[in-house]
Amino acid sequence: MGLKYLRGPDPELRGALRYALADCTTELGADAMVEILNAAMQRKFRETRREPFARALREDPLKALLLPLEMVDRLGRREALLTEVRRRRPISSKIRDVAESYSRLDKAVSAVFSRFG
């Protein structure tokens, strides 16, 4: 069984991802972040409808990103989100740092599971 099927949400790094995405929202714009999140989730949720969500992102990106990031994490779509953000904002050092942290966590979890398999 693959590691991705054994992994659950990673709330430990969600805060770091939220702060990095808030910076990207400022740089890319709220409309672009709405597109990125909806693409990553592969679904449209009431909470991420374009205009209300874009307005919330412009007003307070840290607060607006709380629920969508939890949904991305619970849907197992974190890697898709990071890939899309890095595609649009490849020079973001904060996004790169968060992606590397997730990668290290994945390797650690994989090492633990490999002892039992």
C-alpha positions as YAML, in Angstrom:
chain: A
units: angstrom
residues:
- id: 1
  name: MET
  ca: [0.00, 0.00, 0.00]
- id: 2
  name: GLY
  ca: [1.36, 3.43, -0.90]
- id: 3
  name: LEU
  ca: [2.28, 5.98, 1.71]
- id: 4
  name: LYS
  ca: [-0.29, 8.46, 0.44]
- id: 5
  name: TYR
  ca: [-3.08, 6.06, 1.46]
- id: 6
  name: LEU
  ca: [-1.72, 5.75, 4.98]
- id: 7
  name: ARG
  ca: [-1.22, 9.46, 5.55]
- id: 8
  name: GLY
  ca: [-3.83, 11.72, 6.99]
- id: 9
  name: PRO
  ca: [-3.97, 15.49, 7.26]
- id: 10
  name: ASP
  ca: [-0.87, 17.35, 8.42]
- id: 11
  name: PRO
  ca: [-2.14, 20.17, 10.66]
- id: 12
  name: GLU
  ca: [1.38, 20.67, 12.04]
- id: 13
  name: LEU
  ca: [2.52, 22.46, 8.88]
- id: 14
  name: ARG
  ca: [-0.77, 24.05, 7.89]
- id: 15
  name: GLY
  ca: [0.08, 27.32, 9.66]
- id: 16
  name: ALA
  ca: [3.38, 27.68, 7.83]
- id: 17
  name: LEU
  ca: [1.63, 26.98, 4.54]
- id: 18
  name: ARG
  ca: [-1.07, 29.55, 5.34]
- id: 19
  name: TYR
  ca: [1.49, 32.30, 6.01]
- id: 20
  name: ALA
  ca: [3.39, 31.44, 2.82]
- id: 21
  name: LEU
  ca: [0.17, 31.46, 0.78]
- id: 22
  name: ALA
  ca: [-0.87, 34.79, 2.32]
- id: 23
  name: ASP
  ca: [2.38, 36.27, 0.99]
- id: 24
  name: CYS
  ca: [1.71, 34.73, -2.42]
- id: 25
  name: THR
  ca: [-1.83, 36.12, -2.37]
- id: 26
  name: THR
  ca: [-0.40, 39.60, -1.93]
- id: 27
  name: GLU
  ca: [2.00, 39.02, -4.83]
- id: 28
  name: LEU
  ca: [-0.26, 37.08, -7.23]
- id: 29
  name: GLY
  ca: [-3.58, 38.64, -6.36]
- id: 30
  name: ALA
  ca: [-6.72, 37.28, -4.76]
- id: 31
  name: ASP
  ca: [-8.30, 36.10, -8.02]
- id: 32
  name: ALA
  ca: [-5.24, 33.99, -8.85]
- id: 33
  name: MET
  ca: [-5.27, 32.42, -5.38]
- id: 34
  name: VAL
  ca: [-8.96, 31.54, -5.78]
- id: 35
  name: GLU
  ca: [-8.09, 29.76, -9.05]
- id: 36
  name: ILE
  ca: [-5.13, 27.97, -7.44]
- id: 37
  name: LEU
  ca: [-7.15, 26.68, -4.48]
- id: 38
  name: ASN
  ca: [-10.14, 25.58, -6.56]
- id: 39
  name: ALA
  ca: [-7.83, 23.81, -9.03]
- id: 40
  name: ALA
  ca: [-6.02, 22.05, -6.20]
- id: 41
  name: MET
  ca: [-9.25, 20.89, -4.58]
- id: 42
  name: GLN
  ca: [-10.74, 19.77, -7.90]
- id: 43
  name: ARG
  ca: [-14.08, 20.87, -6.53]
- id: 44
  name: LYS
  ca: [-15.94, 24.09, -5.97]
- id: 45
  name: PHE
  ca: [-17.02, 24.73, -2.42]
- id: 46
  name: ARG
  ca: [-19.40, 27.38, -1.19]
- id: 47
  name: GLU
  ca: [-16.55, 28.84, 0.87]
- id: 48
  name: THR
  ca: [-14.35, 29.35, -2.19]
- id: 49
  name: ARG
  ca: [-16.81, 30.94, -4.64]
- id: 50
  name: ARG
  ca: [-14.85, 33.46, -6.65]
- id: 51
  name: GLU
  ca: [-16.10, 36.88, -5.60]
- id: 52
  name: PRO
  ca: [-16.84, 36.39, -1.89]
- id: 53
  name: PHE
  ca: [-13.62, 34.43, -1.36]
- id: 54
  name: ALA
  ca: [-11.50, 36.88, -3.40]
- id: 55
  name: ARG
  ca: [-12.91, 39.75, -1.31]
- id: 56
  name: ALA
  ca: [-12.08, 37.90, 1.91]
- id: 57
  name: LEU
  ca: [-8.56, 37.21, 0.63]
- id: 58
  name: ARG
  ca: [-8.03, 40.89, -0.14]
- id: 59
  name: GLU
  ca: [-9.26, 41.91, 3.32]
- id: 60
  name: ASP
  ca: [-7.48, 39.32, 5.46]
- id: 61
  name: PRO
  ca: [-5.68, 36.50, 3.62]
- id: 62
  name: LEU
  ca: [-4.58, 34.71, 6.81]
- id: 63
  name: LYS
  ca: [-8.15, 34.41, 8.05]
- id: 64
  name: ALA
  ca: [-9.60, 33.63, 4.60]
- id: 65
  name: LEU
  ca: [-7.15, 30.77, 4.02]
- id: 66
  name: LEU
  ca: [-7.96, 28.86, 7.24]
- id: 67
  name: LEU
  ca: [-10.88, 26.73, 6.03]
- id: 68
  name: PRO
  ca: [-9.74, 26.20, 2.41]
- id: 69
  name: LEU
  ca: [-6.34, 24.96, 3.59]
- id: 70
  name: GLU
  ca: [-7.97, 22.54, 5.98]
- id: 71
  name: MET
  ca: [-10.12, 21.25, 3.11]
- id: 72
  name: VAL
  ca: [-7.07, 20.90, 0.83]
- id: 73
  name: ASP
  ca: [-5.24, 18.99, 3.55]
- id: 74
  name: ARG
  ca: [-8.17, 16.69, 4.37]
- id: 75
  name: LEU
  ca: [-8.78, 16.00, 0.68]
- id: 76
  name: GLY
  ca: [-5.15, 14.92, 0.31]
- id: 77
  name: ARG
  ca: [-4.56, 17.67, -2.26]
- id: 78
  name: ARG
  ca: [-1.68, 19.51, -0.52]
- id: 79
  name: GLU
  ca: [0.88, 18.42, -3.11]
- id: 80
  name: ALA
  ca: [-1.37, 19.61, -5.94]
- id: 81
  name: LEU
  ca: [-1.71, 22.97, -4.21]
- id: 82
  name: LEU
  ca: [2.04, 23.34, -3.72]
- id: 83
  name: THR
  ca: [2.71, 22.32, -7.31]
- id: 84
  name: GLU
  ca: [0.28, 24.91, -8.66]
- id: 85
  name: VAL
  ca: [1.61, 27.70, -6.43]
- id: 86
  name: ARG
  ca: [5.23, 26.88, -7.37]
- id: 87
  name: ARG
  ca: [4.24, 26.90, -11.05]
- id: 88
  name: ARG
  ca: [2.82, 30.41, -10.74]
- id: 89
  name: ARG
  ca: [5.27, 31.78, -8.19]
- id: 90
  name: PRO
  ca: [8.47, 29.73, -8.57]
- id: 91
  name: ILE
  ca: [10.72, 32.17, -6.71]
- id: 92
  name: SER
  ca: [8.76, 32.19, -3.45]
- id: 93
  name: SER
  ca: [11.27, 31.10, -0.82]
- id: 94
  name: LYS
  ca: [8.51, 30.62, 1.77]
- id: 95
  name: ILE
  ca: [6.58, 28.23, -0.46]
- id: 96
  name: ARG
  ca: [9.81, 26.38, -1.27]
- id: 97
  name: ASP
  ca: [10.62, 26.08, 2.46]
- id: 98
  name: VAL
  ca: [7.14, 24.76, 3.26]
- id: 99
  name: ALA
  ca: [7.31, 22.27, 0.36]
- id: 100
  name: GLU
  ca: [10.71, 21.04, 1.61]
- id: 101
  name: SER
  ca: [9.31, 20.67, 5.14]
- id: 102
  name: TYR
  ca: [6.45, 18.54, 3.83]
- id: 103
  name: SER
  ca: [8.94, 16.49, 1.83]
- id: 104
  name: ARG
  ca: [11.05, 15.84, 4.95]
- id: 105
  name: LEU
  ca: [7.92, 14.88, 6.89]
- id: 106
  name: ASP
  ca: [6.88, 12.49, 4.09]
- id: 107
  name: LYS
  ca: [10.33, 10.86, 4.16]
- id: 108
  name: ALA
  ca: [10.23, 10.48, 7.96]
- id: 109
  name: VAL
  ca: [6.75, 8.93, 7.89]
- id: 110
  name: SER
  ca: [7.80, 6.66, 5.04]
- id: 111
  name: ALA
  ca: [10.83, 5.50, 7.03]
- id: 112
  name: VAL
  ca: [8.62, 4.66, 10.00]
- id: 113
  name: PHE
  ca: [6.09, 2.75, 7.88]
- id: 114
  name: SER
  ca: [8.85, 0.86, 6.06]
- id: 115
  name: ARG
  ca: [9.80, -0.76, 9.38]
- id: 116
  name: PHE
  ca: [6.37, -2.36, 9.60]
- id: 117
  name: GLY
  ca: [5.96, -3.41, 6.01]
...
